[in-house]
Amino acid sequence: MKMNKTLLSIAVAGSLLSTSAAVNAAGFQLAEYSATGLGRAYAGEAAMADNASAQWRNPAMLTYLEGTQISVGAIYVDPNVDISGTSAGAIPTSSSDFAHDAVIPNFYVSHKYNDKFALGFALGTNYGMETNLGTDFAGANHGNEASVYSIEANLNAAYQLTESLSIGAGLRYIDAEGSFGAITPPQAAPADGLTLKYMEGEDSAWAWQAGTVWQVNESSRLGFTYKSEVDLTLEGYAKGLGFGSNYKPGSMNLALPATAELAAFHQVNDALAIHTSINWTDWSSFEKLVADFPGEASNTIKEENWEDNFRYAVGATYQVDSQLTLRTGIAYDESAVSEEHRTATIPETDRLWLSLGAGYQWSEQLSFDAGFTYIFAKDASMQESDPAADAVGGSFEGEVTGSIWLIGVQANYTF
Protein backbone atom coordinates (compact mmCIF):
# COMPACT_ATOMS: atom_id res chain seq x y z
CA MET A 1 0.00 0.00 0.00
CA LYS A 2 2.79 2.43 0.88
CA MET A 3 4.50 1.89 -2.48
CA ASN A 4 1.25 2.32 -4.40
CA LYS A 5 0.43 5.48 -2.47
CA THR A 6 3.87 6.93 -3.23
CA LEU A 7 3.41 6.13 -6.92
CA LEU A 8 0.05 7.85 -6.93
CA SER A 9 1.39 10.95 -5.24
CA ILE A 10 4.29 11.28 -7.65
CA ALA A 11 2.03 10.82 -10.66
CA VAL A 12 -0.34 13.49 -9.35
CA ALA A 13 2.52 15.98 -9.14
CA GLY A 14 3.73 15.15 -12.62
CA SER A 15 0.29 15.46 -14.12
CA LEU A 16 -0.19 18.91 -12.61
CA LEU A 17 2.98 20.21 -14.16
CA SER A 18 2.54 18.55 -17.55
CA THR A 19 -0.59 20.63 -17.89
CA SER A 20 1.45 23.70 -18.57
CA ALA A 21 5.02 22.85 -19.23
CA ALA A 22 4.51 22.59 -22.97
CA VAL A 23 2.35 25.63 -23.49
CA ASN A 24 2.84 29.33 -23.94
CA ALA A 25 4.65 30.74 -20.92
CA ALA A 26 6.98 29.31 -18.30
CA GLY A 27 5.52 26.71 -15.98
CA PHE A 28 1.71 26.62 -15.98
CA GLN A 29 1.47 30.32 -16.73
CA LEU A 30 -0.56 31.95 -19.51
CA ALA A 31 0.54 35.30 -20.90
CA GLU A 32 -2.48 35.87 -23.14
CA TYR A 33 -4.56 38.68 -21.69
CA SER A 34 -5.39 40.73 -24.82
CA ALA A 35 -5.15 40.60 -28.60
CA THR A 36 -3.68 44.12 -28.54
CA GLY A 37 -0.61 42.98 -26.62
CA LEU A 38 -0.41 39.67 -28.46
CA GLY A 39 0.46 41.50 -31.69
CA ARG A 40 3.64 42.90 -30.10
CA ALA A 41 4.63 39.75 -28.11
CA TYR A 42 3.51 41.56 -24.93
CA ALA A 43 6.50 43.90 -25.09
CA GLY A 44 6.28 47.00 -22.90
CA GLU A 45 2.86 46.16 -21.45
CA ALA A 46 3.40 47.78 -18.04
CA ALA A 47 4.06 51.12 -19.76
CA MET A 48 1.30 51.09 -22.40
CA ALA A 49 -2.37 52.06 -22.33
CA ASP A 50 -4.06 51.25 -25.64
CA ASN A 51 -7.42 50.41 -24.07
CA ALA A 52 -9.08 49.12 -20.90
CA SER A 53 -7.06 45.88 -21.01
CA ALA A 54 -3.96 47.83 -19.88
CA GLN A 55 -5.00 47.47 -16.22
CA TRP A 56 -4.36 43.71 -16.31
CA ARG A 57 -0.61 44.26 -16.49
CA ASN A 58 -0.37 47.60 -14.66
CA PRO A 59 -3.31 49.18 -12.84
CA ALA A 60 -1.50 52.55 -12.79
CA MET A 61 -2.07 52.84 -16.56
CA LEU A 62 -5.76 53.50 -15.84
CA THR A 63 -4.88 57.19 -15.41
CA TYR A 64 -3.94 57.29 -19.12
CA LEU A 65 -7.39 56.15 -20.30
CA GLU A 66 -10.01 58.82 -20.98
CA GLY A 67 -13.74 58.48 -20.37
CA THR A 68 -15.30 55.07 -19.91
CA GLN A 69 -13.86 52.25 -21.98
CA ILE A 70 -14.81 48.62 -22.55
CA SER A 71 -12.64 45.94 -24.15
CA VAL A 72 -13.73 42.39 -24.86
CA GLY A 73 -11.93 39.67 -26.78
CA ALA A 74 -10.54 36.16 -26.92
CA ILE A 75 -7.35 34.35 -27.89
CA TYR A 76 -7.26 30.91 -29.48
CA VAL A 77 -4.29 28.79 -28.35
CA ASP A 78 -3.27 25.80 -30.49
CA PRO A 79 -0.28 23.95 -29.00
CA ASN A 80 1.28 21.26 -31.17
CA VAL A 81 3.38 19.23 -28.75
CA ASP A 82 4.75 15.72 -29.24
CA ILE A 83 6.68 13.42 -26.94
CA SER A 84 8.62 10.29 -27.86
CA GLY A 85 11.07 8.00 -26.13
CA THR A 86 11.44 4.63 -24.46
CA SER A 87 9.96 3.15 -21.31
CA ALA A 88 11.59 0.45 -19.18
CA GLY A 89 14.73 0.95 -21.27
CA ALA A 90 13.44 -0.76 -24.39
CA ILE A 91 9.75 -0.09 -25.09
CA PRO A 92 9.30 2.66 -27.71
CA THR A 93 6.40 5.01 -27.03
CA SER A 94 5.08 8.38 -28.12
CA SER A 95 2.14 10.73 -27.85
CA SER A 96 1.28 13.33 -30.47
CA ASP A 97 -0.45 16.68 -29.95
CA PHE A 98 -1.07 15.88 -26.28
CA ALA A 99 -1.60 19.49 -25.13
CA HIS A 100 -5.19 20.51 -25.88
CA ASP A 101 -6.17 23.72 -27.62
CA ALA A 102 -8.21 26.35 -25.80
CA VAL A 103 -9.98 29.68 -26.13
CA ILE A 104 -9.00 32.28 -23.52
CA PRO A 105 -11.62 35.06 -23.17
CA ASN A 106 -11.17 38.43 -21.49
CA PHE A 107 -13.26 41.44 -20.46
CA TYR A 108 -12.21 44.88 -19.18
CA VAL A 109 -13.90 48.12 -18.12
CA SER A 110 -12.20 51.39 -17.16
CA HIS A 111 -13.62 54.70 -15.96
CA LYS A 112 -11.78 58.01 -15.55
CA TYR A 113 -13.57 59.49 -12.54
CA ASN A 114 -11.75 62.82 -12.68
CA ASP A 115 -8.39 64.23 -13.79
CA LYS A 116 -6.57 62.33 -11.06
CA PHE A 117 -8.54 59.18 -10.22
CA ALA A 118 -9.61 56.16 -12.29
CA LEU A 119 -11.28 52.80 -11.63
CA GLY A 120 -11.26 49.53 -13.51
CA PHE A 121 -12.58 46.00 -13.57
CA ALA A 122 -10.86 43.07 -15.30
CA LEU A 123 -11.82 39.47 -15.96
CA GLY A 124 -9.38 36.96 -17.42
CA THR A 125 -6.93 34.20 -16.50
CA ASN A 126 -3.22 33.78 -15.83
CA TYR A 127 -3.06 29.98 -15.56
CA GLY A 128 -4.55 26.93 -17.24
CA MET A 129 -4.32 24.23 -19.90
CA GLU A 130 -5.28 20.61 -20.53
CA THR A 131 -3.19 17.62 -21.57
CA ASN A 132 -3.87 13.96 -22.27
CA LEU A 133 -1.04 11.57 -23.16
CA GLY A 134 -3.52 8.79 -23.94
CA THR A 135 -3.96 5.25 -22.67
CA ASP A 136 -1.39 3.83 -25.12
CA PHE A 137 1.49 5.87 -23.74
CA ALA A 138 4.03 3.57 -22.09
CA GLY A 139 4.94 6.25 -19.56
CA ALA A 140 1.36 6.55 -18.30
CA ASN A 141 2.44 5.24 -14.92
CA HIS A 142 4.10 8.64 -14.41
CA GLY A 143 0.88 10.49 -15.35
CA ASN A 144 -1.36 10.46 -18.42
CA GLU A 145 -3.90 13.29 -18.04
CA ALA A 146 -4.27 16.67 -16.40
CA SER A 147 -6.38 19.80 -16.49
CA VAL A 148 -6.05 23.13 -14.74
CA TYR A 149 -8.62 25.89 -15.14
CA SER A 150 -8.64 29.27 -13.47
CA ILE A 151 -10.53 32.53 -13.74
CA GLU A 152 -9.46 35.82 -12.18
CA ALA A 153 -11.37 39.02 -11.44
CA ASN A 154 -9.63 42.28 -10.57
CA LEU A 155 -10.98 45.50 -9.06
CA ASN A 156 -8.39 48.18 -9.76
CA ALA A 157 -7.85 51.85 -8.92
CA ALA A 158 -5.23 54.39 -9.97
CA TYR A 159 -4.26 57.90 -8.89
CA GLN A 160 -2.07 60.49 -10.58
CA LEU A 161 0.23 61.85 -7.87
CA THR A 162 2.00 64.41 -10.06
CA GLU A 163 2.04 65.37 -13.72
CA SER A 164 4.63 62.66 -14.32
CA LEU A 165 3.89 59.96 -11.73
CA SER A 166 0.88 57.67 -11.28
CA ILE A 167 0.28 54.74 -8.95
CA GLY A 168 -2.28 51.95 -9.03
CA ALA A 169 -3.36 48.87 -7.13
CA GLY A 170 -5.91 46.10 -7.41
CA LEU A 171 -7.63 43.36 -5.45
CA ARG A 172 -7.54 39.99 -7.21
CA TYR A 173 -9.97 37.08 -6.78
CA ILE A 174 -8.88 33.75 -8.28
CA ASP A 175 -11.04 30.64 -8.65
CA ALA A 176 -9.26 27.47 -9.79
CA GLU A 177 -9.88 23.78 -10.30
CA GLY A 178 -7.78 20.89 -11.49
CA SER A 179 -7.81 17.17 -12.19
CA PHE A 180 -4.86 14.84 -12.49
CA GLY A 181 -4.59 11.14 -13.32
CA ALA A 182 -2.29 8.18 -13.98
CA ILE A 183 -2.98 4.64 -15.16
CA THR A 184 -1.11 1.38 -15.54
CA PRO A 185 0.68 1.46 -18.93
CA PRO A 186 0.28 -0.99 -21.86
CA GLN A 187 3.30 -3.04 -20.79
CA ALA A 188 1.46 -3.89 -17.56
CA ALA A 189 -1.01 -6.10 -19.51
CA PRO A 190 -3.33 -7.76 -18.66
CA ALA A 191 -3.63 -5.23 -15.85
CA ASP A 192 -3.09 -2.22 -18.15
CA GLY A 193 -5.54 0.69 -18.17
CA LEU A 194 -6.28 0.50 -14.46
CA THR A 195 -6.52 3.79 -12.59
CA LEU A 196 -3.48 4.16 -10.40
CA LYS A 197 -4.80 7.46 -9.23
CA TYR A 198 -7.23 10.18 -10.07
CA MET A 199 -7.41 13.39 -8.10
CA GLU A 200 -9.43 16.55 -8.56
CA GLY A 201 -10.08 19.63 -6.48
CA GLU A 202 -10.92 23.31 -6.47
CA ASP A 203 -10.30 26.42 -4.43
CA SER A 204 -10.51 30.21 -4.53
CA ALA A 205 -8.21 32.81 -3.02
CA TRP A 206 -7.55 36.53 -2.76
CA ALA A 207 -4.38 38.29 -3.89
CA TRP A 208 -3.26 41.77 -4.89
CA GLN A 209 -1.31 43.72 -7.47
CA ALA A 210 0.29 47.16 -7.57
CA GLY A 211 2.04 49.28 -10.15
CA THR A 212 3.43 52.66 -11.02
CA VAL A 213 4.25 54.61 -14.17
CA TRP A 214 6.69 57.49 -14.62
CA GLN A 215 6.30 59.83 -17.59
CA VAL A 216 9.98 60.66 -18.07
CA ASN A 217 9.25 63.23 -20.77
CA GLU A 218 6.73 63.81 -23.53
CA SER A 219 8.06 60.87 -25.55
CA SER A 220 9.15 58.30 -22.94
CA ARG A 221 7.79 56.54 -19.89
CA LEU A 222 8.66 53.68 -17.57
CA GLY A 223 6.26 51.29 -15.88
CA PHE A 224 6.66 48.78 -13.07
CA THR A 225 4.11 46.31 -11.72
CA TYR A 226 4.02 43.49 -9.18
CA LYS A 227 1.49 40.68 -8.64
CA SER A 228 1.48 38.83 -5.33
CA GLU A 229 1.68 35.07 -4.90
CA VAL A 230 -1.65 33.22 -4.83
CA ASP A 231 -1.91 30.42 -2.26
CA LEU A 232 -4.42 27.76 -3.22
CA THR A 233 -5.50 24.54 -1.52
CA LEU A 234 -7.20 22.38 -4.14
CA GLU A 235 -9.75 20.46 -2.10
CA GLY A 236 -11.62 17.49 -3.56
CA TYR A 237 -11.15 13.75 -3.69
CA ALA A 238 -8.78 11.03 -4.85
CA LYS A 239 -9.46 7.53 -6.06
CA GLY A 240 -7.59 4.61 -7.58
CA LEU A 241 -5.39 1.66 -6.65
CA GLY A 242 -2.89 3.87 -4.89
CA PHE A 243 -5.46 4.88 -2.29
CA GLY A 244 -7.10 1.50 -1.78
CA SER A 245 -10.58 3.02 -2.03
CA ASN A 246 -13.01 4.39 -4.58
CA TYR A 247 -13.24 7.76 -2.87
CA LYS A 248 -10.92 9.55 -0.49
CA PRO A 249 -11.20 13.23 0.48
CA GLY A 250 -7.93 15.07 0.05
CA SER A 251 -6.25 18.29 -0.91
CA MET A 252 -3.03 19.62 -2.40
CA ASN A 253 -1.44 23.03 -1.85
CA LEU A 254 -0.53 24.96 -4.98
CA ALA A 255 1.17 28.36 -5.03
CA LEU A 256 0.76 30.49 -8.13
CA PRO A 257 3.99 32.49 -8.07
CA ALA A 258 4.54 36.22 -7.66
CA THR A 259 5.47 38.13 -10.81
CA ALA A 260 6.96 41.51 -11.69
CA GLU A 261 7.46 43.53 -14.87
CA LEU A 262 9.66 46.49 -15.77
CA ALA A 263 8.68 48.12 -19.06
CA ALA A 264 9.70 51.08 -21.18
CA PHE A 265 7.92 52.98 -23.95
CA HIS A 266 9.46 55.53 -26.31
CA GLN A 267 7.72 57.48 -29.09
CA VAL A 268 10.42 57.82 -31.74
CA ASN A 269 8.36 60.07 -34.00
CA ASP A 270 4.73 60.73 -34.86
CA ALA A 271 4.38 57.28 -36.46
CA LEU A 272 6.83 54.92 -34.71
CA ALA A 273 7.06 53.78 -31.09
CA ILE A 274 9.45 51.27 -29.53
CA HIS A 275 8.64 49.36 -26.35
CA THR A 276 10.34 46.69 -24.30
CA SER A 277 9.91 44.77 -21.06
CA ILE A 278 11.56 42.33 -18.67
CA ASN A 279 9.29 39.96 -16.72
CA TRP A 280 10.27 37.99 -13.63
CA THR A 281 8.39 35.03 -12.12
CA ASP A 282 9.14 33.67 -8.65
CA TRP A 283 9.17 30.02 -9.64
CA SER A 284 11.81 29.29 -6.96
CA SER A 285 8.92 29.34 -4.48
CA PHE A 286 7.74 26.14 -6.16
CA GLU A 287 9.98 23.72 -4.26
CA LYS A 288 7.67 20.75 -3.70
CA LEU A 289 4.09 19.53 -3.74
CA VAL A 290 2.46 18.12 -0.63
CA ALA A 291 -0.82 16.16 -0.43
CA ASP A 292 -2.98 16.25 2.69
CA PHE A 293 -5.63 13.71 3.76
CA PRO A 294 -7.88 14.01 6.83
CA GLY A 295 -6.52 12.10 9.81
CA GLU A 296 -3.20 11.32 8.10
CA ALA A 297 0.24 12.86 8.05
CA SER A 298 1.06 15.13 5.11
CA ASN A 299 2.58 13.33 2.16
CA THR A 300 5.38 15.02 0.23
CA ILE A 301 4.44 14.33 -3.36
CA LYS A 302 7.56 15.45 -5.14
CA GLU A 303 10.57 17.70 -4.78
CA GLU A 304 10.53 20.16 -7.69
CA ASN A 305 13.35 22.67 -7.18
CA TRP A 306 12.15 25.10 -9.85
CA GLU A 307 14.04 28.31 -10.52
CA ASP A 308 13.04 31.93 -11.03
CA ASN A 309 12.78 32.74 -14.72
CA PHE A 310 12.87 35.84 -16.88
CA ARG A 311 11.11 36.86 -20.08
CA TYR A 312 12.58 39.47 -22.43
CA ALA A 313 10.51 41.22 -25.09
CA VAL A 314 10.92 44.09 -27.55
CA GLY A 315 8.28 45.41 -29.91
CA ALA A 316 7.28 48.25 -32.19
CA THR A 317 4.07 50.08 -33.04
CA TYR A 318 3.63 51.94 -36.32
CA GLN A 319 0.75 54.34 -36.94
CA VAL A 320 0.09 54.02 -40.67
CA ASP A 321 -2.66 56.65 -40.66
CA SER A 322 -5.47 57.86 -38.40
CA GLN A 323 -7.21 54.48 -38.66
CA LEU A 324 -4.61 51.73 -39.09
CA THR A 325 -1.98 50.70 -36.53
CA LEU A 326 0.56 47.94 -37.09
CA ARG A 327 2.37 46.05 -34.33
CA THR A 328 5.18 43.51 -34.10
CA GLY A 329 7.34 41.98 -31.41
CA ILE A 330 9.78 39.28 -30.43
CA ALA A 331 10.22 37.68 -27.01
CA TYR A 332 12.36 35.06 -25.32
CA ASP A 333 10.84 33.09 -22.43
CA GLU A 334 13.31 31.20 -20.24
CA SER A 335 12.56 27.75 -18.88
CA ALA A 336 11.75 27.53 -15.17
CA VAL A 337 13.43 24.12 -14.86
CA SER A 338 17.14 23.36 -15.17
CA GLU A 339 18.35 20.39 -17.19
CA GLU A 340 18.95 18.19 -14.14
CA HIS A 341 15.35 18.59 -12.91
CA ARG A 342 13.48 18.20 -16.19
CA THR A 343 11.42 14.99 -16.39
CA ALA A 344 8.86 13.36 -18.65
CA THR A 345 6.04 14.92 -16.68
CA ILE A 346 7.61 18.41 -16.72
CA PRO A 347 8.73 19.07 -20.32
CA GLU A 348 9.45 22.71 -19.49
CA THR A 349 11.72 24.46 -22.01
CA ASP A 350 12.78 27.80 -23.48
CA ARG A 351 10.44 29.52 -25.95
CA LEU A 352 10.88 32.12 -28.71
CA TRP A 353 7.91 34.34 -29.65
CA LEU A 354 7.39 36.00 -33.06
CA SER A 355 4.33 38.27 -33.22
CA LEU A 356 2.37 40.44 -35.64
CA GLY A 357 -0.74 42.52 -35.02
CA ALA A 358 -2.93 45.35 -36.19
CA GLY A 359 -5.50 47.79 -34.87
CA TYR A 360 -8.24 49.54 -36.82
CA GLN A 361 -10.13 52.62 -35.65
CA TRP A 362 -13.59 51.94 -37.08
CA SER A 363 -15.10 55.11 -35.67
CA GLU A 364 -14.31 57.72 -33.05
CA GLN A 365 -15.61 55.35 -30.38
CA LEU A 366 -15.10 51.84 -31.78
CA SER A 367 -11.83 50.08 -32.60
CA PHE A 368 -10.71 46.51 -33.30
CA ASP A 369 -7.44 44.69 -32.64
CA ALA A 370 -6.04 41.41 -33.91
CA GLY A 371 -2.83 39.59 -33.06
CA PHE A 372 -0.95 36.53 -34.22
CA THR A 373 1.98 34.75 -32.60
CA TYR A 374 4.05 31.70 -33.43
CA ILE A 375 6.08 30.19 -30.58
CA PHE A 376 9.10 27.97 -31.15
CA ALA A 377 9.60 25.62 -28.18
CA LYS A 378 13.14 24.36 -27.76
CA ASP A 379 13.50 20.57 -27.98
CA ALA A 380 13.92 19.20 -24.47
CA SER A 381 15.40 15.88 -23.37
CA MET A 382 14.05 14.35 -20.19
CA GLN A 383 13.85 11.28 -18.02
CA GLU A 384 11.58 10.00 -15.28
CA SER A 385 12.76 7.40 -12.81
CA ASP A 386 11.41 6.53 -9.39
CA PRO A 387 11.47 3.14 -7.66
CA ALA A 388 7.72 3.04 -6.99
CA ALA A 389 6.68 4.20 -10.46
CA ASP A 390 9.30 2.05 -12.17
CA ALA A 391 7.88 -1.04 -10.43
CA VAL A 392 4.61 -0.55 -12.34
CA GLY A 393 5.86 0.31 -15.84
CA GLY A 394 9.54 1.16 -15.74
CA SER A 395 11.38 4.45 -16.13
CA PHE A 396 10.85 6.77 -19.07
CA GLU A 397 13.41 8.64 -21.15
CA GLY A 398 12.60 10.76 -24.17
CA GLU A 399 12.26 14.16 -25.79
CA VAL A 400 9.52 16.73 -26.20
CA THR A 401 9.21 18.86 -29.32
CA GLY A 402 6.59 21.45 -30.11
CA SER A 403 5.28 24.80 -31.21
CA ILE A 404 2.24 26.95 -30.45
CA TRP A 405 -0.03 29.12 -32.59
CA LEU A 406 -1.89 32.02 -31.01
CA ILE A 407 -4.61 34.07 -32.70
CA GLY A 408 -6.53 36.81 -30.91
CA VAL A 409 -9.25 39.36 -31.64
CA GLN A 410 -10.55 42.22 -29.54
CA ALA A 411 -13.13 45.01 -29.70
CA ASN A 412 -12.79 48.30 -27.81
CA TYR A 413 -15.44 50.95 -27.21
CA THR A 414 -15.10 54.38 -25.62
CA PHE A 415 -18.11 56.24 -24.23
Protein Blocks (a to p, Z undefined) as FASTA:
>chain_A
ZZmmmmmmmmmmmmmmmmmmmmmbgcjbdfblbfklmmnoogoklmccfblmlmmmomkl
mmmpgcjddddddddddddddddddeehlaccddehkbccdddddddddddfblmbccdd
ddddfbdcdddebjklmklmnopbdcdddddddddddddfblmbccdddddddddddddd
ddddfklpckghiafbdcddddddddddddddddfblmbccddddddddddddddddedj
klopabdcddddddddddddddddddfblmbccddddddddfklmmbccdddehiacddf
bdfkpacdddddddddddfblmbccdddddddddfbdfklgcfklccccddddddddddd
fblmbccddddddddddddddddddfklmmmnopaddddddddddddddddddZZ
